[in-house]
């Protein structure tokens, strides 16, 4: 009887666990998703793993993942939270599809969300046009930052394409998609910066690039654009500067505990200082921060300090929970200050000229003066531009560290 009782109990436990196991098996994996932003359905790839109260969701930026901080899936309801963006995905699983919304906290109205299970695309289409390479997008009128052109970086494998548009303040993240009905339809969403792009090859060898519902922008192979003397993308090292390079660079702002920290503090005297104009809301700042964290670890003992001036929206200034999560997520150990809202950047740093990109990095020598500045940051989606920017920044830091501090270091 005892053996029979144990067998019955085991059978009951197995039956009770079966729906959960089947549910988890059918739920985890890749999904084809969309968010609707500004009336545009933006397609992207999404991944779900785990089960019950241990569910995790991941957005993709090329090979990078932005994985949720916490999550749960119970009674058909999915809840995922990204602390570093202070966002939440809530969706219901019905008939194998997820529907709900992606809440953006203090950043604005939620995005409607929809997803269905990922299905492998058909094999490579031999009729697919080849568009891989570096292109120059020539704007019909200057951008809001005064640019005449942008980079378009495209990688391709058959009908599958990944791309990024690189502007002076950074890139769009990795856009991915396929070729269908005469055009490439690409999308990107990595917890932020939703964007849909359609690329249509033209008979003359150029491309027509449409972002969301905007007017088409022509793109020409980069070498051809240069040979024809067409306007070139803005050099980020020549975009932002200071009014008087001979003057010490001054800044002052409270840290996350409310203590005021200033350029005149002893901690920064005679040091090489990177002053990073950033914000936890800023996707390109998320691209840049892991590099700065590594840079700080490598050079801090040689005299490098990094100060992030993190400009946050008004609701966050009252209680910067997202910035605290951002600091924790990336393991930031350098100085983080909160000077005000993004619109306050120029007023709080009156020495800066053309300061309108997040991030922007100022490189301050041991004498307290700005030696150079770099607008924006190209993420991994930008390929060689990403590697070149990192090499250039590291080289600048090493050159400044090699200089001896003046005996009478300038008061900053």
PEWO-V382176 format. One record per run of one state. SS is the DSSP state (@ for helix, = for strand, . for the rest). FROM is the first residue (numbers start at 1). TO is the last residue. If there is no record, write none. Layout:
BEGIN
SS FROM TO
SS FROM TO
END
This chain:
BEGIN
. 1 1
@ 2 27
. 28 28
= 29 37
. 38 39
= 40 49
. 50 51
@ 52 54
. 55 55
= 56 61
. 62 63
= 64 67
. 68 69
= 70 74
. 75 76
= 77 82
. 83 86
= 87 94
. 95 96
= 97 103
. 104 104
@ 105 107
. 108 110
= 111 117
. 118 132
= 133 138
. 139 148
= 149 157
. 158 159
= 160 167
. 168 169
= 170 171
. 172 174
= 175 180
. 181 182
= 183 188
. 189 194
= 195 201
. 202 206
= 207 211
. 212 216
= 217 221
@ 222 227
. 228 235
@ 236 238
. 239 240
= 241 242
. 243 247
= 248 248
. 249 251
= 252 255
. 256 259
= 260 262
. 263 265
@ 266 268
. 269 271
= 272 278
. 279 282
@ 283 302
. 303 303
= 304 310
. 311 313
@ 314 318
. 319 320
@ 321 330
. 331 334
= 335 338
. 339 341
@ 342 348
. 349 351
= 352 353
. 354 359
= 360 364
. 365 368
= 369 375
. 376 376
= 377 377
. 378 379
@ 380 382
. 383 383
@ 384 401
. 402 412
END
